[in-house]
Amino acid sequence: MRTFFAIFASGLLFSFACSLDLTVIDHWLPDAGGEDARPAISVSALTPLWSTEKFIRWGWTCTGQAVDFGRFELVVGTSAQDVQTRSGSAVVHGPALNPELGLMSMPDGQPIVATSSGPHLHSTTYFAQLQAIDSRGRISKSNVATATTTAVLLSRLPIFREDAPAGWAEPRAPAFQRTLTNPYQGQWAYEYNSTCPSGNSGSPCWMNLQWGQLGLSLGDMNRDQFEGSLMEFAVSYSGTQASYWSEVHLFVGLDAQHSHYYSVLTFPSDGQYHLYQIPLRVMGEFPYQEGLLLQFADLGNSLQGVIIGGGWTHGGVVRVDEISIRW
């Protein structure tokens, strides 16, 4: 019985503006023409949303119109001075590292108001500042926010490392199967070769990479450990466009008739592996009920299925490796 994995997504491209709320512009740079130096895009209220041992999720508010948008840049470092001067420990996360920062809205129209930084050192405090650069190069800067990564997690439930998981995987081989080519670690990875009905049109097509009937036990995790638990995996994707608004799903409990998911991931199309860590406690009940977050009681000591879904372009190659639940 595989009907509980019949999940798909599609998106339309909209011209989307950030929030219409008024916001204080902390900083702007004058343009050479002497015209209004106030940037057309402004950002404020940078806030940490959650953190893991290697990553921090940041959120913000934004005002402006998409026609005036240039890009976002998130500067992260171990001191406020480094961040503000872009020196020392500071790392600039722009569209090259986080492709969503080159957009004002996702292809489905959702505004870009969050991104992740990392990988970071565990148990370390980081400072961050967001900049919005408009189409004329004028800059708005947010406040400097701070967050601390968690301690190292000591327990791990492997879902896929080397051996194929119990149960089944879809799409069926040869489109989706284990490969010895370019694993993230060890010898084996899973590889998917994307084939879109539209062919080489450049438009991505959605495909869920799925593992079902896993029959794995989460019985060693207690309620306190659940608060810091996470799903960890590595993805490499080579294509002509990043996979925006990608999703991960976990099917937990003995019946596993529905999933909990996280759906604001972007997979870069640079052909390089990127590691991801998603706290289990921020995964919302599918379909799209973010208010119903995964609770410890929902686990039922059992993990039955996993989905990593994305919009992959025709001819793109996706590799997935080192999938685990950690706590």
C-alpha positions in Angstrom: 0.0 0.0 0.0 1.8 3.1 -1.2 -1.0 5.6 -1.4 0.3 7.7 1.5 3.2 8.8 -0.6 1.1 10.4 -3.3 2.4 13.9 -2.7 3.3 16.5 -5.4 3.7 20.2 -5.7 3.6 22.8 -8.4 4.2 26.6 -8.6 3.3 29.6 -10.6 5.5 32.6 -11.1 4.1 35.8 -9.7 5.3 39.4 -9.4 5.3 39.6 -5.7 6.1 42.5 -3.4 7.4 42.2 0.1 5.2 43.3 3.0 3.6 46.7 2.6 4.3 47.5 6.3 6.3 50.7 6.9 9.8 49.9 8.2 12.7 52.0 9.4 15.7 52.0 7.0 18.8 51.6 9.1 21.2 52.6 6.4 21.4 53.7 2.8 24.0 54.7 0.4 23.5 57.8 -1.8 23.6 57.4 -5.6 26.0 59.4 -7.7 23.1 61.3 -9.5 22.1 63.1 -6.4 18.5 61.8 -6.6 16.6 60.2 -3.8 19.1 58.1 -2.0 16.5 56.1 -0.1 16.7 52.5 -1.3 13.6 51.1 -2.9 13.9 47.8 -1.0 14.3 47.8 2.8 14.8 45.2 5.4 14.5 45.1 9.2 13.8 42.9 12.2 16.4 40.2 11.5 15.7 37.4 13.9 17.0 33.8 14.4 14.2 31.3 13.8 16.1 28.2 14.9 19.5 26.7 15.1 21.2 23.3 15.0 24.8 22.2 15.6 25.9 23.4 12.2 23.2 25.8 10.9 21.1 28.9 11.8 17.8 29.9 10.2 17.3 33.6 10.0 14.0 35.5 9.2 13.3 39.2 8.5 10.7 41.7 7.3 11.0 43.5 4.0 9.2 46.2 2.0 9.4 47.2 -1.6 8.4 46.1 -5.1 10.0 43.2 -7.1 10.7 45.5 -10.0 13.2 47.4 -7.8 14.9 44.4 -6.3 18.6 43.5 -6.8 19.6 40.9 -4.2 19.9 40.1 -0.5 23.2 39.5 1.3 23.4 37.9 4.7 26.7 38.6 6.5 27.5 36.2 9.4 30.5 36.1 11.7 31.6 35.5 15.3 31.6 39.2 16.3 29.3 42.2 15.5 32.3 44.2 14.4 33.4 41.6 11.9 29.9 41.5 10.5 29.5 45.2 10.2 33.0 45.7 8.6 32.8 42.5 6.6 36.2 41.5 7.9 37.8 38.7 10.0 35.4 35.9 10.6 32.6 37.4 8.4 31.1 35.3 5.6 28.8 36.8 3.0 25.9 34.6 2.0 24.7 35.9 -1.3 22.9 34.3 -4.3 26.1 32.2 -5.1 25.8 30.4 -1.7 22.0 30.7 -1.1 20.3 31.1 -4.5 17.0 32.3 -2.9 18.8 35.5 -1.9 18.8 36.5 -5.6 15.0 36.5 -5.6 12.4 38.6 -3.9 9.8 35.8 -4.1 9.9 32.1 -4.8 8.6 30.8 -8.1 5.3 30.0 -6.4 4.9 33.6 -5.2 5.9 33.2 -1.6 8.1 36.1 -0.4 11.8 35.5 0.5 11.9 36.3 4.2 14.2 33.6 5.5 17.5 31.9 4.7 20.0 29.6 6.5 23.7 30.2 7.3 26.4 27.6 7.8 27.9 25.2 8.2 29.0 26.6 11.5 31.0 25.4 14.5 28.8 23.8 17.2 28.2 25.6 20.6 29.2 28.9 19.1 27.5 32.3 19.1 27.2 34.0 15.7 26.2 37.5 14.7 24.4 38.4 11.4 23.2 41.4 9.4 21.0 41.4 6.3 21.5 43.8 3.4 19.0 44.4 0.6 20.6 45.9 -2.5 18.0 47.4 -4.9 18.3 47.5 -8.7 20.2 50.8 -8.5 22.7 49.6 -6.0 21.3 51.4 -3.0 21.6 49.4 0.3 19.4 48.9 3.3 20.8 47.2 6.3 19.0 45.4 9.1 19.8 45.2 12.8 22.6 42.9 13.9 21.1 39.7 15.3 22.7 36.9 17.3 22.2 33.2 17.7 24.1 30.2 19.2 24.5 26.8 17.6 23.6 23.8 19.6 26.0 21.2 21.2 27.1 18.1 19.2 24.4 15.5 19.0 25.6 12.1 20.1 22.9 9.6 18.8 22.1 8.7 15.2 19.5 6.6 13.4 20.9 6.0 9.9 18.3 5.9 7.1 20.8 5.6 4.3 24.6 5.6 4.5 25.9 2.6 2.5 23.3 -0.2 2.3 20.0 0.4 0.6 17.2 1.0 3.2 14.7 -1.7 3.9 11.4 -1.4 2.0 11.2 0.3 -1.4 12.5 3.4 -3.2 10.7 5.5 -5.9 11.1 6.5 -8.7 12.1 3.0 -9.7 15.5 2.1 -11.0 17.3 3.0 -13.3 15.9 6.5 -12.9 16.6 6.5 -9.1 19.1 4.0 -7.7 22.3 3.6 -5.7 25.5 4.7 -7.3 29.2 4.6 -6.7 29.6 7.9 -8.5 30.5 10.9 -6.3 29.2 10.0 -2.9 29.2 12.6 -0.1 30.9 10.1 2.2 31.7 6.4 2.0 31.2 4.6 -1.2 27.5 4.8 -2.1 24.9 7.6 -2.8 21.5 7.6 -4.4 21.2 9.2 -7.8 18.2 10.5 -9.7 18.3 11.5 -13.4 15.6 14.0 -14.1 13.4 13.6 -17.2 10.8 16.3 -17.7 7.8 15.9 -20.0 8.6 19.3 -21.4 12.1 18.3 -22.3 14.8 20.9 -22.5 12.4 23.9 -22.1 14.3 25.0 -19.0 11.2 24.6 -16.8 11.8 22.3 -13.8 9.5 19.4 -13.1 8.6 18.2 -9.6 9.7 14.8 -8.4 9.7 13.3 -4.9 12.6 11.0 -4.1 11.0 8.5 -1.7 11.9 5.7 0.6 9.0 3.7 2.1 8.2 0.8 4.5 11.4 1.6 6.4 10.3 0.0 9.6 13.0 1.9 11.7 12.7 2.4 15.4 13.0 5.7 17.2 12.5 4.1 20.6 15.8 5.2 21.9 14.9 8.9 21.7 13.2 10.5 24.8 11.0 13.6 25.1 13.9 15.9 26.1 16.1 14.7 23.3 13.3 15.3 20.8 13.6 19.1 21.3 17.1 19.0 19.8 16.6 16.3 17.3 17.0 16.8 13.5 16.9 15.2 10.1 20.3 15.4 8.4 21.1 14.7 4.7 23.4 15.8 1.9 22.2 16.8 -1.6 24.2 17.4 -4.8 22.2 18.8 -7.8 23.5 19.7 -11.2 20.9 21.4 -13.4 20.2 24.7 -15.2 18.2 26.2 -12.3 18.2 25.8 -8.5 15.4 23.8 -7.0 13.4 26.5 -5.1 10.8 25.7 -2.4 12.0 22.1 -2.1 10.6 19.9 0.6 11.5 17.1 3.0 8.9 14.8 4.6 9.0 12.2 7.4 6.3 9.6 7.8 6.3 8.6 11.5 4.1 6.4 13.7 2.9 2.9 13.1 0.2 3.9 10.6 2.3 6.5 8.8 -0.7 7.6 6.7 0.4 11.2 6.6 3.7 13.1 6.9 5.3 16.0 8.6 7.3 18.2 6.3 9.5 21.3 5.9 9.1 23.2 2.7 11.3 26.2 2.4 14.5 24.6 1.2 16.5 25.6 -1.8 18.9 23.2 -3.5 21.6 24.9 -5.5 22.3 23.6 -9.0 26.1 23.9 -8.7 26.8 20.1 -8.7 28.4 20.3 -5.2 27.2 18.6 -2.1 25.4 20.7 0.5 24.6 19.4 4.0 21.2 20.1 5.5 19.9 19.9 9.1 16.2 20.3 9.8 14.9 20.3 13.4 12.1 17.7 13.7 10.1 20.2 15.9 9.7 22.7 13.0 8.2 20.2 10.6 4.5 20.9 10.0 1.7 18.3 9.4 1.0 17.7 5.7 -0.9 19.0 3.8 0.3 22.5 4.6 -0.8 22.8 8.2 2.1 24.6 9.6 0.3 25.2 12.9 0.3 21.5 13.6 4.0 20.9 14.3 5.6 17.5 14.9 5.4 16.5 18.5 7.2 13.8 20.4 4.0 11.9 20.8 3.6 11.7 17.0 6.7 9.7 16.6 5.2 6.5 17.9 8.8 5.1 18.1 8.6 4.4 14.4 9.9 6.0 11.2 8.3 4.5 8.1 9.1 6.8 5.2 11.2 9.8 3.9 10.7 12.1 0.9 13.1 14.6 -0.5 11.3 16.6 -3.1 12.3 19.3 -5.6 11.8 20.9 -8.9 14.6 19.4 -11.1 15.4 20.6 -14.6 15.4 18.1 -17.5 18.7 16.3 -17.6 19.6 17.3 -14.1 21.4 14.9 -11.8 20.5 14.7 -8.1 22.5 12.7 -5.6 21.4 12.2 -2.0 23.6 10.7 0.7 24.0 10.3 4.5 20.3 10.5 5.5 19.9 10.2 9.3 17.8 11.2 12.3 20.1 12.6 15.0 19.5 13.5 18.6 
